[in-house]
Amino acid sequence: MGISEKAYSLTHSQKTVTAALAAAPTSSPGHLAKTLYDEHHKKPLASGGYLEMFSEMFHRENGDEMKRIQQIEPTQEDLDRAAECGNFGSRPSDLFLKIYVDVLATLEGNPWSGVVSPPLLGSRGVVNLSIISVIPDIMQHHYDCIVKAEHEVFLATNFWQASKSATLVCDAFKELSRRAEKRGKKVVVKMMYDRANLKMLTESHVLVDEEEWMGDDVKLPKRSEMPWLDFELVNYHQPLLGTFHCKFMIVDRRMALVNSNNIQDRPNMEMMMHLEGPIVDSLYDMALISWFRPMYPPLPLLDQPFQTPQGGFRFGMDNEYATTHNLDGSKGAELYRKFANAEIAPDASSAEGKIFISGKYQTITEHLNAGDQPNTHATIEYQPPSSPSKEYSPHILHAPHDECPMVLVNRAPNGKPGNPASGTHNAQAAAWLAGLKYAKKSVFMQTPTFNAVPVVEGVLDAVRRGIECTLYVDVGFNDGGEALPGQGGTNEEVSKRMFAQLNDSEKQNLKFYWYTGKDQIKPINASAQKRNCHVKLMIIDDAVGIAGNGNQDTQSWFHSQEVNVMIDNPTVCKEWRDAIQTVQNTHMHELQKDGIYRDEYGNPLTDSTGVGSGFKGVIKGVQGSIARVRGKGGF
C-alpha cells in the first residue's frame, strides 16, 4: 500500500491549528480546524454546536478505510517515504518507521485521526525526566513547573477531585500569581477536566464559572486568591461515552508533562514524562484542538514556537525545572547536600535505616503510603540493593541525549455506544497494534486494565509467531466496570481466556504478571485500594516506547480521548524498564500457564472481588461505571 499521496500531502502542509489561531487569536480553534484541510474532506463538516462539530471533525471515516492499514511489512521505499513525513531531525529506526507507516494510514480516512494537525504528527524531542511513582511525586513536579511559568500554563486532567494532590496545584496557582505580581505581568492559565454535566447534551465544552469551581468537589482558588492569573476552566465530555481521559501540562511552550494519573488522591503507582523539544509544539496544537472554544484571553505564545534552550538541552539537576524533590538513592542524597542549604540538608546519621527517596529519608512503605493509603504495612523485609543502580529510584534523571524521533499518537473521543471496528482507526490504536505486529523479539506492556479485543488478539498473534510478550497488569483494577457486557471482562477472566487459546509452546512466549508493590510479598487485589498500579507503557524490541495515558480496556480503545508519545530511543526504554524493576516487585509474580496466579505454596489469591459474568456481574458493573464517572472508580 505504501504512503498515500493524501497522507504525504497532509504531513507536508504548512497549515496547523496553532498557526491559524496565531493569525486570528480570538477565533475558536475548533472552528478554524473545521476548514483547515478542506481539500482533503469528503464532505463539509457540520455547522451546528460544539458537540455536533467536534463529533463530525473526528468521526467521518467508514469501515472501508480500515482496509488501508498495512497487512504486510512496509517496503524500504515505504520507510524512506515515511521518514520524510515528520520533523524528525535524523532518520528514525526501521522499527519506528514501520509503526509510523500504519499511523500515517489513519490520515487517509480523517486528517484529524491523531487529534493534532498532521504536519505536527511526527516530531522530535528529549525526555529529561520520568517519574514512576505515587501521585504526590508527580504532582510535586507539576507544582515545581507551574510556579516557574512566565507567560502561560495549559493543564489538563481527566478527573479533578478536591484532595491533597489538587491542593498542591491550587497552591502552585497562588504562588505563581504572587510571582507574576512581582514581575508586574499576568500569566494566562487554561485548565480542562471531565466532570459529567447535563449541559454537555448540547455543548460538549462547557465553560466553568468561579462559583462552580469553588464548590466542595473541586475547590479551586477563587479569582481573588490568584489575581495575577488570567484563568479559564473548561469541562469537556462528549456524551454519552466520549471521555476526556487526557492528562498533560504545557508550560511556556518550553516543556510538557504527559502522565498517567488524574489529579486526585489514589494509592496508585503512576508514570510521568517530562518532554522538551519540538514535540512540545505538537502537544500544544493538540491542547488547542481539545479546548475547541475561543479563549479569553488568548494564549500569549501562540506565535512563538518551541525554541531550543541556549546552550542546548539540560538534564539531571541542571534542568531549569529540576528540584531536590527529584532526588533518590545514595547518589541523590549526595546531590541533595550539594544543592540544598546546609540548614535543611537531611542528616543521614538520624535516618534510622531509612533510604533517600523523593528528597528525604523514609522507608519504601512510607513513600508508597503517601499515595493515600496510610495504613498499609510492608509484608516483605527490605533488602539493601547489591549496587547503586538497583536502588529504589522513582525519579529517572535520564542520561543526556540528543533529540530523538517522536510521534504524537492520540485518540479522539467517541460518545456513541458500541465498539465498531472503525473505532480502532486512529493514531493511538494503529501504533499499539503495529508495535505488536512488527516486533521481532519482544513486547513489554504495563497497564491497569487489559481486555480490549484488538489488543488481546494482537498479543495472541504476536506470541504465536514467537514474540515474547510480557504483560504487567493490575489484578482487580476496575473489576466492576469491566464486568459489564461488551467491556471485555475482568483482568482475571482475560488472563485465563488468553492462555486457553494457546498451545503449550506458545504459552511460553506469554509472560503475564500481577502488579506487586515493592514492599509486598504478593499481589493485592486493586479493590482493596492499597497497592495499585496505573502505569500505561509499551516497549517494543527494547527500542521503541509508547507512553502516556492510554489504557488497554474497551472503554479507552473505543471511546476515550487519550494522549501518548511514541519515542525512538533504546536508552530511554532501558531506563524505564530498569526503573520499573527497582520500584516494583511485579517481576517476581508471574501467573502460571493456565492464567491463574498461585503463591509459592500453590495457593491462588484469596482476596478476589468475585466480580465476573452473569447478572451479579452486570449489577456490580453498573455500580462500577457510575463510580468511575464520579471519579471514585478506576480509570
C-alpha positions as CSV (number, residue, x, y, z in Angstrom):
1,M,0.0,0.0,0.0
2,G,2.8,2.5,0.9
3,I,2.3,6.1,2.0
4,S,-0.7,7.6,0.2
5,E,-0.4,10.9,-1.6
6,K,-3.0,12.3,0.8
7,A,-1.1,11.4,3.9
8,Y,2.2,12.7,2.3
9,S,0.5,16.0,1.4
10,L,-1.1,16.4,4.8
11,T,2.1,16.0,6.7
12,H,3.9,18.4,4.4
13,S,1.2,21.1,4.7
14,Q,2.1,24.5,6.1
15,K,-1.3,24.7,7.9
16,T,-1.7,23.9,11.6
17,V,-4.4,24.9,14.1
18,T,-1.7,26.7,16.1
19,A,-0.7,28.9,13.2
20,A,-4.3,29.6,12.2
21,L,-5.1,30.6,15.7
22,A,-2.0,32.8,16.0
23,A,-3.3,34.7,12.9
24,A,-6.8,35.0,14.4
25,P,-6.3,34.7,18.2
26,T,-9.9,35.5,19.2
27,S,-11.3,32.7,17.0
28,S,-12.3,29.2,18.1
29,P,-9.6,26.6,17.4
30,G,-12.3,24.2,16.6
31,H,-13.9,26.4,14.0
32,L,-10.5,27.1,12.4
33,A,-9.8,23.4,12.2
34,K,-13.1,22.8,10.6
35,T,-11.9,24.1,7.2
36,L,-8.2,23.8,7.6
37,Y,-7.8,20.9,5.2
38,D,-10.9,21.4,3.1
39,E,-9.2,19.9,0.0
40,H,-9.0,16.6,1.9
41,H,-12.5,16.4,3.3
42,K,-15.0,14.2,1.6
43,K,-17.8,16.4,2.8
44,P,-18.1,19.7,4.7
45,L,-18.2,19.5,8.5
46,A,-21.5,20.2,10.3
47,S,-22.1,23.8,11.3
48,G,-24.0,23.0,14.5
49,G,-22.9,23.3,18.1
50,Y,-19.6,22.2,19.6
51,L,-20.8,18.7,20.2
52,E,-22.0,18.1,16.6
53,M,-19.0,19.8,15.1
54,F,-16.5,18.0,17.3
55,S,-18.1,14.7,16.5
56,E,-18.1,15.4,12.8
57,M,-14.5,16.5,12.9
58,F,-13.2,13.2,14.3
59,H,-15.6,10.6,13.0
60,R,-16.1,10.7,9.3
61,E,-14.3,7.6,8.2
62,N,-16.2,4.4,7.2
63,G,-15.4,0.7,7.6
64,D,-13.7,0.5,4.2
65,E,-11.0,2.8,5.4
66,M,-9.8,0.1,7.8
67,K,-8.6,-1.9,4.9
68,R,-5.9,0.7,4.3
69,I,-3.9,-0.3,7.4
70,Q,-0.9,-2.4,6.4
71,Q,-1.4,-6.1,6.3
72,I,2.3,-6.8,5.3
73,E,5.5,-5.2,6.3
74,P,6.3,-1.9,4.6
75,T,8.9,-1.9,1.9
76,Q,12.2,0.1,2.1
77,E,10.6,2.6,-0.2
78,D,7.7,3.0,2.2
79,L,10.1,3.6,5.1
80,D,12.0,6.1,3.1
81,R,8.8,8.0,2.3
82,A,7.6,7.8,5.9
83,A,10.9,9.3,7.1
84,E,10.0,12.4,5.0
85,C,6.7,12.7,6.7
86,G,7.9,14.1,10.0
87,N,10.1,16.7,11.6
88,F,12.4,14.0,12.9
89,G,15.8,15.7,12.6
90,S,17.5,12.4,11.9
91,R,16.3,9.2,10.3
92,P,14.3,7.1,12.7
93,S,14.9,3.3,13.1
94,D,13.2,1.0,10.7
95,L,11.0,-0.4,13.5
96,F,9.8,3.1,14.4
97,L,9.1,3.9,10.7
98,K,7.2,0.7,10.2
99,I,4.9,1.6,13.1
100,Y,4.7,5.2,11.7
101,V,3.6,3.9,8.3
102,D,0.5,2.4,10.0
103,V,-0.1,5.6,11.9
104,L,0.0,7.6,8.6
105,A,-2.5,5.3,7.1
106,T,-5.2,6.6,9.5
107,L,-4.9,10.0,7.9
108,E,-6.5,8.6,4.8
109,G,-9.9,8.4,6.5
110,N,-9.6,11.5,8.5
111,P,-6.8,14.2,8.8
112,W,-7.7,14.6,12.4
113,S,-7.3,10.9,13.4
114,G,-4.3,11.8,15.6
115,V,-6.0,14.8,17.3
116,V,-3.2,17.0,16.0
117,S,-2.5,19.0,12.8
118,P,-0.9,16.4,10.5
119,P,2.3,18.4,10.0
120,L,2.9,18.1,13.7
121,L,2.2,14.4,14.0
122,G,5.9,13.3,13.5
123,S,8.4,15.4,15.5
124,R,11.4,15.0,17.8
125,G,12.5,15.9,21.4
126,V,14.2,14.7,24.5
127,V,13.0,13.0,27.7
128,N,14.7,14.9,30.5
129,L,12.9,13.3,33.4
130,S,10.5,10.4,34.1
131,I,8.7,9.6,37.3
132,I,7.4,6.1,38.0
133,S,5.9,6.6,41.4
134,V,3.0,7.6,43.6
135,I,0.8,10.6,42.6
136,P,2.3,13.0,45.2
137,D,5.7,12.8,43.5
138,I,4.2,13.6,40.1
139,M,2.1,16.4,41.4
140,Q,5.1,17.9,43.2
141,H,6.8,18.1,39.8
142,H,3.7,19.8,38.4
143,Y,4.0,22.3,41.2
144,D,7.7,22.9,40.6
145,C,7.0,23.6,36.9
146,I,3.8,25.7,37.3
147,V,5.5,28.2,39.7
148,K,8.3,28.8,37.1
149,A,5.9,29.8,34.4
150,E,6.4,33.3,32.9
151,H,3.7,33.5,30.3
152,E,1.2,30.6,30.2
153,V,0.2,27.3,31.6
154,F,-2.2,24.7,30.0
155,L,-3.2,21.9,32.4
156,A,-5.5,19.0,31.5
157,T,-6.7,16.1,33.5
158,N,-9.4,13.5,33.1
159,F,-10.7,13.8,36.7
160,W,-10.0,16.6,39.2
161,Q,-11.1,15.9,42.8
162,A,-10.6,18.1,45.8
163,S,-7.7,16.3,47.5
164,K,-4.1,16.7,48.7
165,S,-3.0,16.4,45.1
166,A,-5.4,19.0,43.9
167,T,-4.4,21.3,46.8
168,L,-0.8,21.2,45.6
169,V,-1.9,22.5,42.2
170,C,-4.0,25.2,43.9
171,D,-1.0,26.2,46.0
172,A,1.0,26.4,42.8
173,F,-1.5,28.7,41.1
174,K,-1.4,31.0,44.2
175,E,2.3,31.1,44.3
176,L,2.5,31.7,40.5
177,S,0.2,34.6,41.0
178,R,2.4,36.1,43.7
179,R,5.5,35.7,41.4
180,A,3.6,37.3,38.5
181,E,2.6,40.2,40.6
182,K,6.3,40.8,41.5
183,R,7.1,40.8,37.7
184,G,4.2,43.1,37.0
185,K,2.8,40.8,34.3
186,K,-0.1,38.4,34.4
187,V,0.2,34.7,33.4
188,V,-2.6,33.1,31.3
189,V,-3.7,29.7,32.7
190,K,-6.1,27.4,30.8
191,M,-7.3,24.2,32.6
192,M,-9.5,21.3,31.4
193,Y,-11.2,18.4,33.1
194,D,-14.0,16.0,32.6
195,R,-16.9,16.1,35.1
196,A,-20.2,14.9,33.7
197,N,-22.7,17.7,33.3
198,L,-26.2,17.8,31.7
199,K,-25.2,20.9,29.8
200,M,-23.0,18.6,27.7
201,L,-26.0,17.2,25.9
202,T,-26.0,20.3,23.8
203,E,-22.4,21.7,24.3
204,S,-19.5,19.4,24.9
205,H,-17.1,22.1,26.0
206,V,-18.6,23.8,29.0
207,L,-17.0,27.0,30.4
208,V,-16.9,26.6,34.2
209,D,-17.7,29.7,36.3
210,E,-16.0,30.6,39.5
211,E,-18.9,29.7,41.8
212,E,-18.9,26.1,40.4
213,W,-15.1,25.6,40.6
214,M,-15.1,26.8,44.2
215,G,-17.6,24.1,45.2
216,D,-16.7,21.3,47.6
217,D,-16.0,18.7,44.9
218,V,-13.4,20.9,43.1
219,K,-12.2,23.6,45.5
220,L,-10.1,25.6,43.1
221,P,-9.0,29.0,44.4
222,K,-11.3,32.0,43.9
223,R,-10.0,34.6,41.5
224,S,-9.2,37.0,44.4
225,E,-6.7,34.4,45.6
226,M,-4.8,34.3,42.3
227,P,-5.4,37.9,40.9
228,W,-2.4,37.8,38.6
229,L,-3.6,34.8,36.7
230,D,-6.0,35.1,33.7
231,F,-7.7,31.8,34.5
232,E,-10.2,29.8,32.4
233,L,-11.6,26.4,33.0
234,V,-13.4,24.1,30.5
235,N,-15.3,20.9,31.4
236,Y,-15.2,18.6,28.4
237,H,-17.1,15.4,27.7
238,Q,-18.6,14.0,24.5
239,P,-21.9,12.3,25.5
240,L,-22.5,9.6,26.1
241,L,-19.2,7.7,26.4
242,G,-16.7,10.1,25.0
243,T,-14.4,10.6,28.0
244,F,-11.7,13.3,28.0
245,H,-9.1,10.9,29.5
246,C,-6.1,13.1,28.8
247,K,-3.5,14.1,31.5
248,F,-0.9,16.6,30.4
249,M,0.6,20.0,31.1
250,I,2.4,22.5,28.9
251,V,4.4,25.5,30.4
252,D,5.5,28.4,28.3
253,R,5.9,26.2,25.2
254,R,9.2,25.2,26.8
255,M,8.3,21.8,28.2
256,A,5.4,19.4,28.5
257,L,4.4,16.8,31.0
258,V,2.5,13.7,29.9
259,N,1.3,11.5,32.7
260,S,-1.0,8.6,33.6
261,N,-2.6,10.0,36.8
262,N,-5.6,12.1,37.4
263,I,-5.4,14.9,39.9
264,Q,-6.8,13.2,42.9
265,D,-5.6,11.0,45.8
266,R,-5.3,7.3,44.9
267,P,-2.9,4.5,46.1
268,N,-1.5,4.2,42.6
269,M,1.9,3.7,41.1
270,E,1.8,6.1,38.1
271,M,4.1,7.3,35.3
272,M,5.0,10.8,34.0
273,M,7.4,12.0,31.2
274,H,9.0,15.5,31.1
275,L,9.5,16.4,27.5
276,E,11.3,19.2,25.7
277,G,11.9,19.9,22.0
278,P,9.6,20.5,19.0
279,I,7.3,17.7,20.3
280,V,6.0,20.4,22.8
281,D,4.5,22.3,19.8
282,S,2.7,19.1,18.8
283,L,1.2,18.7,22.2
284,Y,0.4,22.4,22.2
285,D,-1.6,22.0,19.0
286,M,-3.4,19.0,20.4
287,A,-4.3,21.1,23.5
288,L,-5.8,23.9,21.4
289,I,-7.9,21.4,19.4
290,S,-9.1,19.8,22.6
291,W,-10.1,23.2,24.1
292,F,-12.0,24.0,20.9
293,R,-13.7,27.2,22.0
294,P,-12.4,30.8,21.9
295,M,-10.0,31.7,24.6
296,Y,-10.4,34.9,26.7
297,P,-7.7,36.0,26.8
298,P,-5.8,34.1,24.1
299,L,-2.6,32.3,25.0
300,P,0.2,34.8,24.6
301,L,2.7,32.4,22.9
302,L,0.6,31.3,20.0
303,D,3.1,32.8,17.5
304,Q,6.2,31.6,19.3
305,P,7.1,28.0,18.6
306,F,9.4,26.0,20.8
307,Q,13.0,27.3,20.9
308,T,15.9,25.1,21.9
309,P,17.4,26.4,25.2
310,Q,20.5,28.5,24.9
311,G,23.4,26.1,25.3
312,G,21.3,23.1,24.4
313,F,19.0,20.8,26.5
314,R,19.9,20.3,30.1
315,F,19.4,17.1,32.0
316,G,19.5,16.0,35.6
317,M,19.8,18.7,38.2
318,D,21.0,21.2,35.5
319,N,17.5,21.4,34.1
320,E,15.7,24.6,34.9
321,Y,12.6,22.7,36.2
322,A,14.6,20.3,38.4
323,T,14.3,20.5,42.2
324,T,15.7,18.5,45.0
325,H,12.3,16.7,45.2
326,N,13.6,14.7,42.2
327,L,16.5,13.0,44.0
328,D,16.6,9.4,45.1
329,G,19.1,6.9,46.4
330,S,22.7,7.4,47.7
331,K,23.7,9.5,44.7
332,G,20.6,11.6,45.2
333,A,21.4,12.2,48.9
334,E,24.9,13.4,47.8
335,L,23.4,15.7,45.3
336,Y,20.9,17.0,47.8
337,R,23.7,18.1,50.1
338,K,25.3,19.8,47.1
339,F,22.2,21.7,46.0
340,A,20.3,22.2,49.3
341,N,21.0,24.7,52.0
342,A,23.1,23.3,54.8
343,E,20.3,24.0,57.4
344,I,17.8,21.9,55.6
345,A,20.0,19.1,54.3
346,P,18.9,15.8,55.9
347,D,21.2,14.2,58.4
348,A,21.9,10.6,57.3
349,S,23.0,9.7,60.8
350,S,19.5,10.1,62.1
351,A,17.8,8.3,59.2
352,E,17.5,5.1,61.3
353,G,17.9,2.7,58.4
354,K,15.6,4.7,56.1
355,I,16.5,5.3,52.5
356,F,16.6,8.5,50.5
357,I,13.5,8.8,48.3
358,S,12.0,11.9,46.7
359,G,14.3,14.3,48.5
360,K,14.1,12.9,52.0
361,Y,14.8,9.9,54.2
362,Q,11.9,7.5,54.5
363,T,11.0,3.8,54.2
364,I,9.6,2.4,51.0
365,T,6.3,1.8,52.8
366,E,6.2,5.4,54.0
367,H,6.8,6.5,50.4
368,L,4.1,4.2,48.9
369,N,1.6,5.1,51.6
370,A,1.9,8.8,50.5
371,G,-0.3,7.8,47.6
372,D,-3.4,7.9,50.0
373,Q,-3.0,4.6,51.8
374,P,-1.5,5.5,55.2
375,N,-2.4,2.2,57.0
376,T,-0.8,-0.4,54.6
377,H,2.1,-2.3,56.1
378,A,5.0,-4.0,54.4
379,T,4.8,-7.8,54.1
380,I,8.3,-8.3,52.9
381,E,11.6,-7.3,54.6
382,Y,13.6,-4.6,52.9
383,Q,16.8,-6.0,51.4
384,P,19.5,-3.4,50.6
385,P,20.4,-3.5,46.9
386,S,23.6,-5.0,45.6
387,S,24.6,-1.8,43.8
388,P,23.5,1.8,43.5
389,S,21.9,1.1,40.1
390,K,19.4,-1.2,41.8
391,E,18.3,1.3,44.5
392,Y,14.7,2.2,44.8
393,S,14.6,5.2,42.4
394,P,11.2,6.5,41.3
395,H,12.7,9.6,39.7
396,I,14.6,8.8,36.5
397,L,17.1,11.5,35.7
398,H,17.7,10.4,32.1
399,A,21.2,10.3,30.7
400,P,21.8,13.3,28.4
401,H,20.8,12.5,24.8
402,D,20.3,14.2,21.5
403,E,16.8,14.9,20.2
404,C,15.2,11.6,19.1
405,P,12.3,11.0,16.7
406,M,8.9,11.1,18.3
407,V,5.3,10.8,17.1
408,L,2.2,12.0,18.9
409,V,-0.2,9.0,18.8
410,N,-3.5,10.1,20.2
411,R,-7.1,9.0,20.0
412,A,-10.2,11.2,19.7
413,P,-13.3,10.7,21.9
414,N,-16.3,8.8,20.6
415,G,-19.6,9.3,22.5
416,K,-21.7,6.7,20.6
417,P,-22.3,3.4,22.4
418,G,-20.9,0.3,20.7
419,N,-17.4,-0.9,19.7
420,P,-17.2,-0.8,15.9
421,A,-14.1,-1.9,14.1
422,S,-13.7,1.6,12.8
423,G,-13.1,2.7,16.4
424,T,-9.5,1.5,16.0
425,H,-8.9,3.8,13.0
426,N,-6.8,6.3,14.9
427,A,-3.1,7.1,15.5
428,Q,-3.0,5.6,19.0
429,A,-4.6,2.2,18.2
430,A,-2.6,2.0,15.0
431,A,0.7,2.5,16.9
432,W,-0.1,-0.1,19.5
433,L,-1.2,-2.7,17.0
434,A,1.7,-2.0,14.7
435,G,4.1,-2.4,17.6
436,L,2.7,-5.9,18.2
437,K,2.7,-6.7,14.5
438,Y,6.3,-5.5,13.7
439,A,8.1,-6.6,16.8
440,K,10.9,-9.0,16.1
441,K,11.7,-10.3,19.6
442,S,9.8,-8.8,22.5
443,V,6.9,-6.5,23.6
444,F,6.6,-5.2,27.2
445,M,3.3,-3.7,28.4
446,Q,2.2,-2.3,31.7
447,T,-1.5,-1.3,32.1
448,P,-4.1,-1.2,34.9
449,T,-6.7,-3.0,32.7
450,F,-6.3,-5.4,29.8
451,N,-9.4,-6.5,27.9
452,A,-9.9,-4.6,24.6
453,V,-10.4,-7.3,21.9
454,P,-8.0,-5.7,19.4
455,V,-5.0,-5.6,21.8
456,V,-5.8,-9.0,23.3
457,E,-5.8,-10.5,19.8
458,G,-2.7,-8.5,18.9
459,V,-0.8,-10.1,21.8
460,L,-2.0,-13.6,21.0
461,D,-1.0,-13.2,17.3
462,A,2.5,-12.0,18.4
463,V,3.1,-14.9,20.8
464,R,2.0,-17.3,18.2
465,R,4.7,-16.1,15.9
466,G,7.4,-16.4,18.6
467,I,7.4,-12.9,20.1
468,E,7.9,-12.8,23.9
469,C,5.1,-10.7,25.3
470,T,5.4,-9.6,28.9
471,L,2.3,-8.1,30.5
472,Y,2.3,-6.3,33.9
473,V,-1.4,-5.9,34.8
474,D,-3.2,-4.9,38.0
475,V,-5.4,-7.7,39.3
476,G,-8.9,-6.5,40.2
477,F,-8.5,-3.0,38.7
478,N,-12.0,-1.6,38.0
479,D,-13.5,-5.0,38.0
480,G,-17.0,-3.6,38.4
481,G,-16.8,-1.5,35.1
482,E,-15.1,-4.3,33.2
483,A,-17.7,-6.9,34.0
484,L,-20.4,-5.1,32.0
485,P,-21.5,-6.8,28.8
486,G,-19.3,-5.6,25.8
487,Q,-16.5,-4.4,28.1
488,G,-14.2,-7.4,27.6
489,G,-14.3,-8.9,31.1
490,T,-12.0,-8.6,34.2
491,N,-8.3,-8.9,34.1
492,E,-8.5,-12.3,35.7
493,E,-11.0,-13.6,33.2
494,V,-8.9,-12.3,30.3
495,S,-5.7,-13.9,31.5
496,K,-7.4,-17.3,31.7
497,R,-9.0,-17.0,28.3
498,M,-5.7,-16.0,26.7
499,F,-3.8,-19.0,27.9
500,A,-6.6,-21.3,27.0
501,Q,-6.3,-20.2,23.3
502,L,-2.5,-21.1,23.1
503,N,-0.8,-24.4,22.8
504,D,2.0,-25.4,25.2
505,S,4.9,-24.0,23.2
506,E,3.0,-20.7,22.5
507,K,2.3,-20.3,26.2
508,Q,6.0,-19.9,26.9
509,N,6.0,-16.7,25.0
510,L,3.3,-15.1,27.1
511,K,4.5,-13.9,30.4
512,F,1.7,-12.5,32.4
513,Y,2.3,-10.8,35.9
514,W,0.1,-9.2,38.5
515,Y,1.4,-5.8,39.7
516,T,3.0,-6.1,43.2
517,G,4.2,-3.2,45.4
518,K,7.8,-3.0,46.3
519,D,7.1,-3.7,49.9
520,Q,4.7,-6.6,49.3
521,I,5.3,-10.3,49.2
522,K,2.4,-11.0,46.8
523,P,-0.1,-9.0,44.7
524,I,-3.0,-7.2,46.4
525,N,-6.3,-7.0,44.6
526,A,-6.9,-3.5,43.4
527,S,-10.3,-3.4,45.0
528,A,-8.6,-3.2,48.4
529,Q,-7.2,0.2,47.4
530,K,-3.8,-0.4,49.0
531,R,-1.1,-1.1,46.3
532,N,-2.5,-0.3,42.8
533,C,-0.8,0.4,39.5
534,H,-2.0,2.8,36.9
535,V,1.1,3.0,34.6
536,K,0.4,2.9,30.8
537,L,3.5,1.9,28.8
538,M,4.5,-0.2,25.8
539,I,8.1,-1.0,24.8
540,I,8.8,-2.8,21.5
541,D,12.1,-4.7,21.0
542,D,13.6,-2.7,23.8
543,A,13.9,0.2,21.4
544,V,10.6,2.0,20.7
545,G,8.5,3.2,23.6
546,I,4.8,4.4,23.7
547,A,3.8,6.1,26.9
548,G,1.1,8.4,28.1
549,N,-2.5,8.0,29.4
550,G,-3.9,5.3,27.2
551,N,-5.5,2.2,28.9
552,Q,-5.9,-1.2,27.3
553,D,-9.5,-1.6,28.2
554,T,-12.6,-1.5,25.9
555,Q,-13.8,1.9,27.1
556,S,-10.5,3.5,26.3
557,W,-10.0,1.8,23.0
558,F,-13.3,2.8,21.6
559,H,-14.5,5.9,23.4
560,S,-11.9,7.9,25.4
561,Q,-9.6,10.7,24.2
562,E,-6.1,9.9,25.2
563,V,-2.6,11.3,24.5
564,N,0.6,9.2,24.0
565,V,4.0,9.8,22.7
566,M,6.0,7.2,20.7
567,I,9.7,7.6,21.2
568,D,12.6,6.1,19.2
569,N,15.3,5.7,21.9
570,P,16.7,2.4,23.2
571,T,18.5,4.1,26.1
572,V,15.3,5.8,27.4
573,C,13.4,2.5,27.1
574,K,16.1,0.7,29.1
575,E,16.0,3.4,31.8
576,W,12.2,2.9,32.0
577,R,12.4,-0.9,32.3
578,D,15.3,-0.7,34.9
579,A,13.3,1.8,37.0
580,I,10.2,-0.5,36.9
581,Q,12.3,-3.3,38.2
582,T,13.6,-1.1,41.1
583,V,10.2,0.3,42.2
584,Q,8.0,-2.8,41.9
585,N,8.1,-6.4,42.8
586,T,5.9,-7.3,39.8
587,H,8.7,-9.3,38.0
588,M,8.6,-11.8,40.9
589,H,4.9,-12.7,40.5
590,E,4.1,-14.4,37.2
591,L,0.9,-16.2,36.5
592,Q,1.1,-19.9,35.7
593,K,0.3,-21.1,32.2
594,D,-3.4,-21.6,33.0
595,G,-3.7,-17.9,33.6
596,I,-4.0,-18.2,37.4
597,Y,-1.6,-16.8,40.0
598,R,-0.5,-19.1,42.8
599,D,1.9,-18.3,45.6
600,E,4.9,-20.4,46.4
601,Y,2.7,-22.9,48.3
602,G,0.3,-23.3,45.3
603,N,-2.5,-21.1,46.8
604,P,-4.4,-18.7,44.4
605,L,-5.2,-15.2,45.6
606,T,-7.9,-15.2,48.2
607,D,-8.9,-11.5,48.0
608,S,-10.6,-11.6,44.6
609,T,-13.5,-9.2,44.2
610,G,-15.7,-12.0,42.9
611,V,-16.9,-9.8,40.0
612,G,-17.5,-11.8,36.9
613,S,-20.0,-12.6,34.2
614,G,-23.7,-13.0,34.8
615,F,-26.4,-11.0,36.4
616,K,-24.4,-10.1,39.6
617,G,-21.6,-9.0,37.4
618,V,-23.9,-6.7,35.5
619,I,-25.2,-5.1,38.7
620,K,-21.7,-4.6,40.0
621,G,-20.6,-3.4,36.6
622,V,-23.3,-0.7,36.6
623,Q,-22.2,0.4,40.1
624,G,-18.6,0.5,39.0
625,S,-19.3,2.5,35.9
626,I,-21.3,5.1,37.9
627,A,-18.4,5.3,40.4
628,R,-16.0,5.8,37.6
629,V,-17.9,8.7,36.1
630,R,-18.0,10.3,39.5
631,G,-14.2,9.8,39.8
632,K,-14.5,7.1,42.5
633,G,-13.8,4.1,40.3
634,G,-10.7,3.0,38.5
635,F,-10.0,4.9,35.3
